[in-house]
Every structure is written in C-alpha cells, then in structure tokens.
Amino acid sequence: MDATESRVRSLLAAAKLAPSEEEIAGLVAGYEDYQAGIEALYAVPETRYASPALIFNAAPVFADWAQ
C-alpha cells in the first residue's frame, strides 16, 4: 500500500465511511487532483480570512409590509 492509498483509507475511516474497493481505487486515483484543488483554495492570501460567500443567518428579520 502506498502513501496515497494509506491516507485515503485513513480519511475514510476517520469519516466512518465504508466504500467498496472499487470506490476506494477511484478515490486514490483522483486524490492528487483533489489535494491540489484544495491547496489552491488556500493559496490566495487575500481570501485567507474572508467569510464564505453563502452564509445563512438564522436570526429573523422583521419586514414591515404595512408601509
């Protein structure tokens, strides 16, 4: 087992997921691309502390429709 497969299996175990061997093989094959994409998200210094674009605020806002 190589390092990538070991990492994928560890991540799946931590998430308590039990995919088939075929699915694991697919995840191992695409892991390097996924990892590169995730690292690219954090590579832009200007967005390091920015909030996500979509934020749900559960606090109700009163809209006065009578006016």
PDB file as gemmi writes it, atoms N, CA and C in Angstrom:
CRYST1    1.000    1.000    1.000  90.00  90.00  90.00 P 1                      
ATOM      1  N   MET A   1       0.848  -1.174   0.000  1.00  0.00           N  
ATOM      2  CA  MET A   1       0.000   0.000   0.000  1.00  0.00           C  
ATOM      3  C   MET A   1       0.894   1.237   0.000  1.00  0.00           C  
ATOM      4  N   ASP A   2       0.635   2.139  -0.937  1.00  0.00           N  
ATOM      5  CA  ASP A   2       1.442   3.360  -0.988  1.00  0.00           C  
ATOM      6  C   ASP A   2       0.880   4.421  -0.042  1.00  0.00           C  
ATOM      7  N   ALA A   3       1.570   5.545   0.048  1.00  0.00           N  
ATOM      8  CA  ALA A   3       1.203   6.596   0.997  1.00  0.00           C  
ATOM      9  C   ALA A   3      -0.158   7.209   0.669  1.00  0.00           C  
ATOM     10  N   THR A   4      -0.454   7.383  -0.618  1.00  0.00           N  
ATOM     11  CA  THR A   4      -1.734   7.975  -1.004  1.00  0.00           C  
ATOM     12  C   THR A   4      -2.890   7.069  -0.613  1.00  0.00           C  
ATOM     13  N   GLU A   5      -2.762   5.794  -0.897  1.00  0.00           N  
ATOM     14  CA  GLU A   5      -3.830   4.860  -0.542  1.00  0.00           C  
ATOM     15  C   GLU A   5      -4.011   4.791   0.967  1.00  0.00           C  
ATOM     16  N   SER A   6      -2.918   4.808   1.684  1.00  0.00           N  
ATOM     17  CA  SER A   6      -2.988   4.788   3.139  1.00  0.00           C  
ATOM     18  C   SER A   6      -3.707   6.020   3.667  1.00  0.00           C  
ATOM     19  N   ARG A   7      -3.399   7.176   3.098  1.00  0.00           N  
ATOM     20  CA  ARG A   7      -4.041   8.415   3.530  1.00  0.00           C  
ATOM     21  C   ARG A   7      -5.533   8.387   3.221  1.00  0.00           C  
ATOM     22  N   VAL A   8      -5.895   7.947   2.020  1.00  0.00           N  
ATOM     23  CA  VAL A   8      -7.310   7.878   1.641  1.00  0.00           C  
ATOM     24  C   VAL A   8      -8.059   6.940   2.581  1.00  0.00           C  
ATOM     25  N   ARG A   9      -7.489   5.788   2.851  1.00  0.00           N  
ATOM     26  CA  ARG A   9      -8.147   4.835   3.754  1.00  0.00           C  
ATOM     27  C   ARG A   9      -8.264   5.407   5.167  1.00  0.00           C  
ATOM     28  N   SER A  10      -7.264   6.130   5.614  1.00  0.00           N  
ATOM     29  CA  SER A  10      -7.316   6.747   6.940  1.00  0.00           C  
ATOM     30  C   SER A  10      -8.402   7.816   7.010  1.00  0.00           C  
ATOM     31  N   LEU A  11      -8.502   8.637   5.971  1.00  0.00           N  
ATOM     32  CA  LEU A  11      -9.526   9.677   5.940  1.00  0.00           C  
ATOM     33  C   LEU A  11     -10.923   9.075   5.901  1.00  0.00           C  
ATOM     34  N   LEU A  12     -11.088   8.016   5.136  1.00  0.00           N  
ATOM     35  CA  LEU A  12     -12.387   7.341   5.078  1.00  0.00           C  
ATOM     36  C   LEU A  12     -12.747   6.727   6.425  1.00  0.00           C  
ATOM     37  N   ALA A  13     -11.762   6.134   7.079  1.00  0.00           N  
ATOM     38  CA  ALA A  13     -12.007   5.533   8.389  1.00  0.00           C  
ATOM     39  C   ALA A  13     -12.368   6.608   9.413  1.00  0.00           C  
ATOM     40  N   ALA A  14     -11.688   7.747   9.359  1.00  0.00           N  
ATOM     41  CA  ALA A  14     -11.984   8.837  10.287  1.00  0.00           C  
ATOM     42  C   ALA A  14     -13.394   9.377  10.070  1.00  0.00           C  
ATOM     43  N   ALA A  15     -13.845   9.361   8.817  1.00  0.00           N  
ATOM     44  CA  ALA A  15     -15.194   9.826   8.493  1.00  0.00           C  
ATOM     45  C   ALA A  15     -16.239   8.732   8.696  1.00  0.00           C  
ATOM     46  N   LYS A  16     -15.782   7.548   9.104  1.00  0.00           N  
ATOM     47  CA  LYS A  16     -16.661   6.392   9.328  1.00  0.00           C  
ATOM     48  C   LYS A  16     -17.436   6.019   8.066  1.00  0.00           C  
ATOM     49  N   LEU A  17     -16.726   6.052   6.934  1.00  0.00           N  
ATOM     50  CA  LEU A  17     -17.295   5.653   5.649  1.00  0.00           C  
ATOM     51  C   LEU A  17     -16.691   4.326   5.238  1.00  0.00           C  
ATOM     52  N   ALA A  18     -17.486   3.496   4.597  1.00  0.00           N  
ATOM     53  CA  ALA A  18     -17.013   2.178   4.179  1.00  0.00           C  
ATOM     54  C   ALA A  18     -17.334   1.945   2.697  1.00  0.00           C  
ATOM     55  N   PRO A  19     -16.617   2.621   1.795  1.00  0.00           N  
ATOM     56  CA  PRO A  19     -16.863   2.412   0.361  1.00  0.00           C  
ATOM     57  C   PRO A  19     -16.306   1.072  -0.100  1.00  0.00           C  
ATOM     58  N   SER A  20     -16.724   0.669  -1.292  1.00  0.00           N  
ATOM     59  CA  SER A  20     -16.222  -0.573  -1.869  1.00  0.00           C  
ATOM     60  C   SER A  20     -14.764  -0.391  -2.298  1.00  0.00           C  
ATOM     61  N   GLU A  21     -14.098  -1.485  -2.580  1.00  0.00           N  
ATOM     62  CA  GLU A  21     -12.700  -1.416  -3.044  1.00  0.00           C  
ATOM     63  C   GLU A  21     -12.609  -0.662  -4.367  1.00  0.00           C  
ATOM     64  N   GLU A  22     -13.620  -0.806  -5.199  1.00  0.00           N  
ATOM     65  CA  GLU A  22     -13.640  -0.093  -6.483  1.00  0.00           C  
ATOM     66  C   GLU A  22     -13.727   1.418  -6.248  1.00  0.00           C  
ATOM     67  N   GLU A  23     -14.565   1.831  -5.298  1.00  0.00           N  
ATOM     68  CA  GLU A  23     -14.680   3.248  -4.979  1.00  0.00           C  
ATOM     69  C   GLU A  23     -13.387   3.781  -4.363  1.00  0.00           C  
ATOM     70  N   ILE A  24     -12.775   2.995  -3.520  1.00  0.00           N  
ATOM     71  CA  ILE A  24     -11.505   3.408  -2.916  1.00  0.00           C  
ATOM     72  C   ILE A  24     -10.446   3.592  -3.996  1.00  0.00           C  
ATOM     73  N   ALA A  25     -10.408   2.685  -4.951  1.00  0.00           N  
ATOM     74  CA  ALA A  25      -9.438   2.800  -6.052  1.00  0.00           C  
ATOM     75  C   ALA A  25      -9.657   4.101  -6.821  1.00  0.00           C  
ATOM     76  N   GLY A  26     -10.921   4.466  -7.048  1.00  0.00           N  
ATOM     77  CA  GLY A  26     -11.217   5.719  -7.734  1.00  0.00           C  
ATOM     78  C   GLY A  26     -10.795   6.938  -6.921  1.00  0.00           C  
ATOM     79  N   LEU A  27     -11.023   6.878  -5.612  1.00  0.00           N  
ATOM     80  CA  LEU A  27     -10.617   7.980  -4.747  1.00  0.00           C  
ATOM     81  C   LEU A  27      -9.097   8.115  -4.695  1.00  0.00           C  
ATOM     82  N   VAL A  28      -8.409   6.987  -4.658  1.00  0.00           N  
ATOM     83  CA  VAL A  28      -6.939   7.008  -4.641  1.00  0.00           C  
ATOM     84  C   VAL A  28      -6.417   7.594  -5.953  1.00  0.00           C  
ATOM     85  N   ALA A  29      -7.035   7.195  -7.068  1.00  0.00           N  
ATOM     86  CA  ALA A  29      -6.590   7.692  -8.375  1.00  0.00           C  
ATOM     87  C   ALA A  29      -6.781   9.199  -8.505  1.00  0.00           C  
ATOM     88  N   GLY A  30      -7.839   9.747  -7.912  1.00  0.00           N  
ATOM     89  CA  GLY A  30      -8.112  11.170  -8.042  1.00  0.00           C  
ATOM     90  C   GLY A  30      -7.624  12.015  -6.882  1.00  0.00           C  
ATOM     91  N   TYR A  31      -6.997  11.395  -5.896  1.00  0.00           N  
ATOM     92  CA  TYR A  31      -6.624  12.112  -4.674  1.00  0.00           C  
ATOM     93  C   TYR A  31      -5.660  13.266  -4.936  1.00  0.00           C  
ATOM     94  N   GLU A  32      -4.676  13.054  -5.770  1.00  0.00           N  
ATOM     95  CA  GLU A  32      -3.683  14.109  -6.027  1.00  0.00           C  
ATOM     96  C   GLU A  32      -4.355  15.353  -6.618  1.00  0.00           C  
ATOM     97  N   ASP A  33      -5.317  15.155  -7.526  1.00  0.00           N  
ATOM     98  CA  ASP A  33      -6.031  16.292  -8.112  1.00  0.00           C  
ATOM     99  C   ASP A  33      -6.881  17.000  -7.061  1.00  0.00           C  
ATOM    100  N   TYR A  34      -7.579  16.232  -6.226  1.00  0.00           N  
ATOM    101  CA  TYR A  34      -8.378  16.829  -5.161  1.00  0.00           C  
ATOM    102  C   TYR A  34      -7.487  17.640  -4.221  1.00  0.00           C  
ATOM    103  N   GLN A  35      -6.374  17.067  -3.841  1.00  0.00           N  
ATOM    104  CA  GLN A  35      -5.459  17.739  -2.920  1.00  0.00           C  
ATOM    105  C   GLN A  35      -4.929  19.036  -3.524  1.00  0.00           C  
ATOM    106  N   ALA A  36      -4.578  19.008  -4.802  1.00  0.00           N  
ATOM    107  CA  ALA A  36      -4.088  20.215  -5.476  1.00  0.00           C  
ATOM    108  C   ALA A  36      -5.168  21.291  -5.508  1.00  0.00           C  
ATOM    109  N   GLY A  37      -6.410  20.889  -5.750  1.00  0.00           N  
ATOM    110  CA  GLY A  37      -7.510  21.847  -5.768  1.00  0.00           C  
ATOM    111  C   GLY A  37      -7.747  22.473  -4.409  1.00  0.00           C  
ATOM    112  N   ILE A  38      -7.686  21.668  -3.367  1.00  0.00           N  
ATOM    113  CA  ILE A  38      -7.881  22.177  -2.010  1.00  0.00           C  
ATOM    114  C   ILE A  38      -6.757  23.143  -1.636  1.00  0.00           C  
ATOM    115  N   GLU A  39      -5.541  22.785  -1.966  1.00  0.00           N  
ATOM    116  CA  GLU A  39      -4.414  23.674  -1.669  1.00  0.00           C  
ATOM    117  C   GLU A  39      -4.519  24.980  -2.439  1.00  0.00           C  
ATOM    118  N   ALA A  40      -5.055  24.933  -3.667  1.00  0.00           N  
ATOM    119  CA  ALA A  40      -5.218  26.146  -4.465  1.00  0.00           C  
ATOM    120  C   ALA A  40      -6.220  27.093  -3.814  1.00  0.00           C  
ATOM    121  N   LEU A  41      -7.226  26.556  -3.114  1.00  0.00           N  
ATOM    122  CA  LEU A  41      -8.199  27.407  -2.437  1.00  0.00           C  
ATOM    123  C   LEU A  41      -7.550  28.258  -1.347  1.00  0.00           C  
ATOM    124  N   TYR A  42      -6.546  27.707  -0.700  1.00  0.00           N  
ATOM    125  CA  TYR A  42      -5.877  28.408   0.394  1.00  0.00           C  
ATOM    126  C   TYR A  42      -4.639  29.178  -0.073  1.00  0.00           C  
ATOM    127  N   ALA A  43      -4.342  29.158  -1.366  1.00  0.00           N  
ATOM    128  CA  ALA A  43      -3.137  29.796  -1.885  1.00  0.00           C  
ATOM    129  C   ALA A  43      -3.313  31.296  -2.117  1.00  0.00           C  
ATOM    130  N   VAL A  44      -4.542  31.783  -2.095  1.00  0.00           N  
ATOM    131  CA  VAL A  44      -4.798  33.200  -2.351  1.00  0.00           C  
ATOM    132  C   VAL A  44      -4.787  33.937  -1.019  1.00  0.00           C  
ATOM    133  N   PRO A  45      -3.733  34.709  -0.735  1.00  0.00           N  
ATOM    134  CA  PRO A  45      -3.605  35.355   0.573  1.00  0.00           C  
ATOM    135  C   PRO A  45      -4.766  36.291   0.916  1.00  0.00           C  
ATOM    136  N   GLU A  46      -5.334  36.938  -0.090  1.00  0.00           N  
ATOM    137  CA  GLU A  46      -6.401  37.908   0.161  1.00  0.00           C  
ATOM    138  C   GLU A  46      -7.660  37.253   0.719  1.00  0.00           C  
ATOM    139  N   THR A  47      -7.848  35.973   0.475  1.00  0.00           N  
ATOM    140  CA  THR A  47      -9.066  35.301   0.930  1.00  0.00           C  
ATOM    141  C   THR A  47      -8.839  34.471   2.185  1.00  0.00           C  
ATOM    142  N   ARG A  48      -7.698  34.575   2.764  1.00  0.00           N  
ATOM    143  CA  ARG A  48      -7.364  33.730   3.916  1.00  0.00           C  
ATOM    144  C   ARG A  48      -8.360  33.870   5.057  1.00  0.00           C  
ATOM    145  N   TYR A  49      -8.774  35.087   5.366  1.00  0.00           N  
ATOM    146  CA  TYR A  49      -9.681  35.309   6.486  1.00  0.00           C  
ATOM    147  C   TYR A  49     -11.078  35.741   6.046  1.00  0.00           C  
ATOM    148  N   ALA A  50     -11.372  35.609   4.775  1.00  0.00           N  
ATOM    149  CA  ALA A  50     -12.676  36.017   4.263  1.00  0.00           C  
ATOM    150  C   ALA A  50     -13.747  34.995   4.648  1.00  0.00           C  
ATOM    151  N   SER A  51     -14.949  35.488   4.806  1.00  0.00           N  
ATOM    152  CA  SER A  51     -16.077  34.599   5.080  1.00  0.00           C  
ATOM    153  C   SER A  51     -16.538  33.967   3.771  1.00  0.00           C  
ATOM    154  N   PRO A  52     -17.140  32.806   3.858  1.00  0.00           N  
ATOM    155  CA  PRO A  52     -17.692  32.199   2.639  1.00  0.00           C  
ATOM    156  C   PRO A  52     -18.762  33.110   2.035  1.00  0.00           C  
ATOM    157  N   ALA A  53     -18.982  32.983   0.753  1.00  0.00           N  
ATOM    158  CA  ALA A  53     -19.947  33.833   0.067  1.00  0.00           C  
ATOM    159  C   ALA A  53     -21.367  33.561   0.529  1.00  0.00           C  
ATOM    160  N   LEU A  54     -21.689  32.328   0.852  1.00  0.00           N  
ATOM    161  CA  LEU A  54     -23.039  31.980   1.256  1.00  0.00           C  
ATOM    162  C   LEU A  54     -23.087  31.727   2.747  1.00  0.00           C  
ATOM    163  N   ILE A  55     -23.746  32.615   3.458  1.00  0.00           N  
ATOM    164  CA  ILE A  55     -23.879  32.474   4.905  1.00  0.00           C  
ATOM    165  C   ILE A  55     -25.361  32.541   5.245  1.00  0.00           C  
ATOM    166  N   PHE A  56     -25.834  31.568   5.984  1.00  0.00           N  
ATOM    167  CA  PHE A  56     -27.223  31.555   6.430  1.00  0.00           C  
ATOM    168  C   PHE A  56     -27.295  32.157   7.818  1.00  0.00           C  
ATOM    169  N   ASN A  57     -28.087  33.193   7.962  1.00  0.00           N  
ATOM    170  CA  ASN A  57     -28.279  33.835   9.251  1.00  0.00           C  
ATOM    171  C   ASN A  57     -29.667  33.453   9.750  1.00  0.00           C  
ATOM    172  N   ALA A  58     -29.728  32.693  10.827  1.00  0.00           N  
ATOM    173  CA  ALA A  58     -30.997  32.192  11.335  1.00  0.00           C  
ATOM    174  C   ALA A  58     -31.777  33.223  12.135  1.00  0.00           C  
ATOM    175  N   ALA A  59     -31.203  34.382  12.407  1.00  0.00           N  
ATOM    176  CA  ALA A  59     -31.910  35.415  13.155  1.00  0.00           C  
ATOM    177  C   ALA A  59     -33.007  36.017  12.274  1.00  0.00           C  
ATOM    178  N   PRO A  60     -34.265  36.002  12.750  1.00  0.00           N  
ATOM    179  CA  PRO A  60     -35.351  36.544  11.925  1.00  0.00           C  
ATOM    180  C   PRO A  60     -35.258  38.060  11.810  1.00  0.00           C  
ATOM    181  N   VAL A  61     -35.636  38.557  10.676  1.00  0.00           N  
ATOM    182  CA  VAL A  61     -35.657  39.995  10.431  1.00  0.00           C  
ATOM    183  C   VAL A  61     -37.104  40.384  10.180  1.00  0.00           C  
ATOM    184  N   PHE A  62     -37.588  41.382  10.909  1.00  0.00           N  
ATOM    185  CA  PHE A  62     -38.965  41.818  10.758  1.00  0.00           C  
ATOM    186  C   PHE A  62     -39.062  42.746   9.559  1.00  0.00           C  
ATOM    187  N   ALA A  63     -39.933  42.380   8.649  1.00  0.00           N  
ATOM    188  CA  ALA A  63     -40.193  43.231   7.478  1.00  0.00           C  
ATOM    189  C   ALA A  63     -41.570  43.842   7.660  1.00  0.00           C  
ATOM    190  N   ASP A  64     -41.640  45.159   7.744  1.00  0.00           N  
ATOM    191  CA  ASP A  64     -42.900  45.847   7.932  1.00  0.00           C  
ATOM    192  C   ASP A  64     -43.536  46.079   6.569  1.00  0.00           C  
ATOM    193  N   TRP A  65     -44.477  45.224   6.221  1.00  0.00           N  
ATOM    194  CA  TRP A  65     -45.114  45.289   4.917  1.00  0.00           C  
ATOM    195  C   TRP A  65     -46.244  46.330   4.895  1.00  0.00           C  
ATOM    196  N   ALA A  66     -46.582  46.899   6.024  1.00  0.00           N  
ATOM    197  CA  ALA A  66     -47.682  47.851   6.096  1.00  0.00           C  
ATOM    198  C   ALA A  66     -47.302  49.207   5.514  1.00  0.00           C  
ATOM    199  N   GLN A  67     -46.041  49.471   5.387  1.00  0.00           N  
ATOM    200  CA  GLN A  67     -45.619  50.808   4.914  1.00  0.00           C  
ATOM    201  C   GLN A  67     -45.571  50.885   3.439  1.00  0.00           C  
TER     202      GLN A  67                                                      
END                                                                             
